[in-house]
Amino acid sequence: MVNEREIIDKLINCEIKLHEIEKYTENIDEALSIRRKFAEEKSGAELKNISNYSINMEPVSKKNIENPIGVIQIPLGIAGPLKVNGDNAKGDFYVPLATTEGALIASVNRGCSVISESGGATTKILDDKMTRAPVLKAKSISEAVEIKAWIQKHFSELKKAAEVTTRHGKLIKIDPIYVVGKYIYPRFVYTTGDSMGMNMVTIATDSALNLLTHKTGVHIVALSGNVCVDKKPASLNFIEGRGKSITAEIVVPKEIVKNKLKTTSEAIVEVNTAKNLIGSAIAGSMGFNAQYANMIGAIFLATGQDEAHIVEGSMGITTAMEEGNGDLYFAVTLPDVPLATFGGGTSIETARECLEIMDCYGNQKVHKFAEIVAGTVLAGELSLMGALAAGHLARAHKELGRA
């Protein structure tokens, strides 16, 4: 029989550590409850809502979280129908979005309506890859150049060493390879199937480096040298891409621009040029867009993606042009959106259900999901640009974003 009080006292007196509680309990639920009660005693807070959840914490505690005390809950809504005319996603979709920002889902929903009435969004996947870039150290610049040449010459051997660790990952290239003084930064580039693949490519690259070290004697400074570039905005990812590189476009007839967005194509084009292009350039922004982060963040939180990748997924360029007949051409391009429909956080029950709303859970579904994400970003971006052009942004937040 577990003595709950005794364990809490040991925690308070620093006789045991938080991660050791499971040694003294029979199951994860007991450990979780004790850890939460300890947090209540230490903080004086009552954690009654954190303690209410339906997900199975046993598998979650093994691969998704350490020192669990419960769950948080984020309001979840859906937007749609969103009509997508993609290579993998075809038809009308309802998209789950988790957010606490009032007006966001209403705005995306309006964009979905505009897109559907205009015939649907055309979506494309431009590229699909995941990267890991270690940093190596040679004895001199000359040796660094020799190491670079060895990597280029022996790619097939490194590929074999990497791929022995995974059934799904494929090393497609090691490029670019930067030499900075004695340091070498080779960027290992993989395809990863329906998994986002960051753990996969980390393990695979480590295996390849074991071979590289054995053959050349080069020193491995760190498995990640920040040229990956993981969980940070970066020009390299903007140019080379990472995760899913996706795009979506729509031509909105001028009558729909007038009736649904309450503005003109010309006004939206000017706002896009002045705000997203020139304004972003003045600010030195990595993203020439209005609000990709809103849609990417809400979808990521709903579907169990790695939330740290929101910072990468929010980079991109919005394009707006007035067609000769007054219609509006509108497009979004996102070069770096790491996504998964299998593994990681997608297996948590709530995330799985959200993916299932779009029929995007499991194998052979990630490209479909990526195209829906592109269409959703298009919907949200189009709606906001319309609101800005019409002068409706403040009114919408006043009505929907405030209690």
N, C-alpha and C positions, 0 to 999 in steps of 0.2 A: 504494500500500500504506500503510495507516494505521500510524503509529508510535505505538503505545499508550503506551510509556514516556515518550515526549516530551510527549504531551498531559497525562499525569498530572503530570509535573514542572512543566509550565506552570500547571496548576491549583494545585499546592502553592505555587508561587512567586507566585501571584495575577496571572499574566500573561494568563490568560483566565478567564472566568467559567463557572460550571456550565452555564448555559443556552446557551453558545456551542459546546459540544462537538460538536453535530450538524454544525456547519460544517466540521469536520475529519474526519468519518466518512462512510461510504457508506450506512449504514442505521441504524435506531433501535436494533437489537440491539447493534451495535458501540458506539454512544454510551452505551447503558445499562450495558454491561459495564465500560466505562472509568470511568463515573461511580461505579459500585459499588466498583470496585477502589480508586478515590481515597478513597471513604468508609472502606474497610477500612484503608488506610494511615494516614489521619488519626485514626481511632478506635482502631485495634488490634483491632477486632472481626472475627470471621470470619462473613461473610454468606452462608453456603452454602445456607440454607433460603430466604432472600429471593430468591435467584437461580433458584429452581425454580418454574416456572409454565407454564401452557398457554395463557393468553389471548394474543391478538394485540396486541402493544404499539404497533404502527404507528398504528392509528386512535385507540387510547387516549391516546397521547402528543399527539395533535393536539387533543383536545377534553375529556379527562378529568383529565389530570395534567401537571405540569411537572417537569422535572429528575428523571425516573423512574430508580430504581435496582433495581426488582424489584416484588414483591408481598408482602403479608402474607396469612396464611391463618387463617381463623377456623373452628372446628369448626361443621359444619352438620348439623342433624338435621331430622326431619319429625315433625309431630304430626297425629293424625287417626285415623279419618275424622271430619271435622267436617261435620255436616249443616246446610246453610244453606237457608232458605226465603226467598229474596230476590226482588226484582223483576228482578235481573240475574244473580245467582248462585243456581242451583238445583241441589241434589244434595249428594253427599258429596265432600269435598275433603281432600287431604293438603297441609299447609302447611309450607313450608321455613322454618326458624328458625336463624339464625346467632348463636351465643352461646358464652361461656366460663363461664356460670353454671350449675353443676350444680344439678339439680332443676327448672330452669325448664321444659324441654320435657316432663318427666314430669308436672309440674303442669298445663301446657296440655293435655297428652294426656288427663289425667283429666277436665278440664273438657269436652273434646270428647266424651268418652264419656258424661258426664252429659247434655250437650246432645242428642246423637244419640238416647240412650235416652228422652229427654223429648219427642222429636218434631221437634227441629231448632230453630235460632235464626231468628227473624224479623228481617230486616235491612232498613234503609231508608237512602237518601241524602236528607238534608234540604236540602242546598244544595251548589253546586259553583262555586267562583270562585277567582281569583288576583288579588292586589292589588299596586299600586305607588303610593306616596304621596310625591311630591317636597315640598320646602320652598321656597317662594317668598318674596321680600322686596319689599314696596312702600315708598313714600316716607313714608307716614303711615297711621294707622288708617283714615282716610276712604278713601284709595286702596285699601287692603287690602279693604275692604268692596266697593268698586267692582269690583275684580278677581274677587272671589267671585261677584258678580252676573253679570259677563261670562262666567265659566265656566259658570254655570247656564243662561244665555241661549243660549250658543253650543255646547251639548253636541254637536249633530249635526255641526258642523264639526270639533270635536276628535275625535269618533269616527271620522270619515272619515280624518283625518290619522294617527290611531293604527293603523287597520286596514289602511292601505296597505302596512304593513311585514310583514304576516303573513297566511297563508292560513287559519289555524285560530283565531287569537285574535279575540274580539269584545268590544268595550268596551260594557258594559251600563249602567254608571252612573259618575258621579263624586260620591261621597257616602260619608261626610260630608266637608264642607269646613270646617276649623277656621281661625279667625282668632285669633292671639295677638299682640297689639301689631301691629307691622308685618309679621309673618310669616303666611303662608297655607299650610295643609296640605291640599291636595285629595287624596282617596283614589280613585285610578283602579281600577275593579273590572272584571275581564274573565272570560270563559269561555275555556278553552284546549285543549279537546279531550282527547286521550289523553296529552298532554305535561303535566308538572307546570307548566311555563309561566313560571317566574321570569325566565329570559332573554328569553322572548318578550314579556312585558308590560313589561319594562325598556326594550327597544328601541322598542316601540310608544308608551310614555309619553314617551320622549325625542322622538319624532317629533311628538307632540301638543304638547309644550312648545315646540318650535320655532315652531309656529303661534301659540301663546299669547304668546310673547315678541315675535314680529313684530307682532301686533295690539295688544298692550297695553304693551309695553316693560317688563314686570315682570322683575325679576332672579331668575334661578334660582340659589338657594344650593346645592342638592344634589338629585340625581335621587332620592335616598331620604332622607326626613325622619323615618324611624322610625315613621310612623303606618301603615305597610304592614300589619301589623308582621311583619317577616321574621326568622325564626331566633331569636326571643325569646318568652318567655311574656308574654302581655299580656291585660288585661281586654277590650280592644277586640275582639281575635280570639275571645275566649271568648264574647262577646255576638254579634258580627256574623258570626263564622265566617270561615274562610279555607281554601283547598284544598278537600278533601272534608269536608263536615259529615255525620257518619254516626252511626247508632245501631243497636243490636241488643238483642233481648229474648228471654226464655225463661220459661216457667212450668214449674217442676220439681215433680213430684208429691212429696208428703211422704215416700212410701216410698223414692223414689230419693235424696232428701236424707239420709234415715236410713241407707240401705244403701251408697251410694257416697261421700257426703261425710262420713258418720259423725257427723252432728250434726242439729240441728233448724232449721226455717225461722225460728223465733223467735230462736234464737241468732245466725244469720247476719244477720238484720235489726238486732239490737242491736249487733253488731260494726260493721256498716255505718254506723249512726247515730253511735255513739260514736267510731269511728276516722275514717271517710271524710268525715263531715259535720262533727261538732263538733270533732274533733281537727284537721282541716284548717283550719277556721275559726279556731281558736286560733293555729295556726301562720301564718295569713295565706297559705295555699297557693293557687296558681292552679289546682290540680287536686284535686277532691274524689273521689279514687280511691285504690286501694291500689297498683297496679303497671302502669298502662297503658304506661309507658316500657319495661318488659321486653318486651312483645309487639311494640310499635311498633318498638323498636330492633332486635330480632332479625329482624323481617320486612324492615325497611329495609336492613339490612346484607346480607341474603340476596339481595334483589331489585334492588340498585343504585339505591335512592332516595338523595336528598341527606340524609346522616346528621345534618346540622345542624338539619333540620326535626323531628328526634325531640323536641326541646324543645317545639315547638308541638304535635305530635301527641299528646304525653303529657297534655295538659290534658283535663279532662272530668269528668263526674259519674256516679257509680255509684248506682243506685236499687235498693233491696231492700224488699219488702213481703210480709207474710204474708197469703195469701188466706184467705177465710172457712173453707175446709175444711182449712187447715193446709198447703197447697201454698205454694211459694216463687215469687214474682214477682221477677225479677232482670233489670236492664237496664244498659247502658252507653251513654253519649252523648259523642261526641268531636266538638267543633265545628270543629277545625282540623287536618286531616290532609292535607298536600300529597302527592300520589301521581302516579306516572306508569307507564304500561305501554309507552311508546314514547319514544325519545330519551334524552339524558343518559346516566346510568350503566346504564340498562336494556339497552343494546346490548352491554355487556361479556358475554362468553360465559357466565360462571358465573351472572351475574344473569339473563340470558335463559333459561338452563336452569331456574332456580328459578321464574321466572314461568311457564314452560311446564309445570311440574309441576301448576300450578293452571289451565292453559289461559288464562293472562292476559297473554300477550305480544302486543304489536302494537296496531293500531288497533281501536277499538270494544270495548275490553276493560277500560278503567279503572274503569268503574262496577261491573263484576263483581268486579274486584280489591278495590275499596273495601268492598264488602259482605263479602267473605271476611275482610278485615282486621278489620272490625267484629265478625264472629263469632269470630275468633281472640282478640281482646281480651276479649270476653265469656267465652270459655272459660277464659282465664288468670285473669281477675278472679274468676270464680265459684269456681274451684278454690282460689285463695288465701284467699278469704273463708271457704270451708268449712274449710280447714286451720286458720285462726285461731280460728274458732268451736269447732272440735273440739280445739284445743290441740296440733295436729300439726306446726306449722311448724318448730319447732326440730328435731324428730325427722327430718323430711324432709331438711333441709339437712345434718344430721349423717350421714345414710345416703347421700345422693346428691351432696352438695356438697363432701365431703371425701374425699381419697384414703385 
